[in-house]
Amino acid sequence: MREFLNLDDGNRVILREGLEFTIGEPGGDVHDGLDADSLTEAIRSVVLPAVSAMDPEHPWDCIVQLARRRRVQTCAEELERLPYVLVLNDAVRNWL
């Protein structure tokens, strides 16, 4: 998984990549009950709590720090107003 910001000029700045998680139960078929919506919710439950856990009082500060490392000037208040969108690529949709 990758986490990125879409900038006003249309460019995409990758903040984190190589994020991984496991879904499914031992001995079960991972596809049972799995669709795009349930996968999206599972991803949200992994990525967003990790950000919030870094600083529960200011959860967006982690993303601000990642953005600034990529020379994107922003602040938590700006990021709070943006949608946090998860996009499943074609390979994942086909796997589902």
NORZI-V648351 format. One line per field, one symbol per residue. burial: I if it has 16 or more other ideal C-beta (glycine too) atoms within 10 Angstrom, else O. A space follows every 50 residues. Layout:
burial = ???
This chain:
burial = OOOIIOOOOOOOOOIOOOOOOOOOOOOOOOOOOOOOOOIOOIIOOOIOOO IOOOOOOOIIOIIIOIIOOOOOOIOOOOIOOOOOOOOOOOOOOOOO
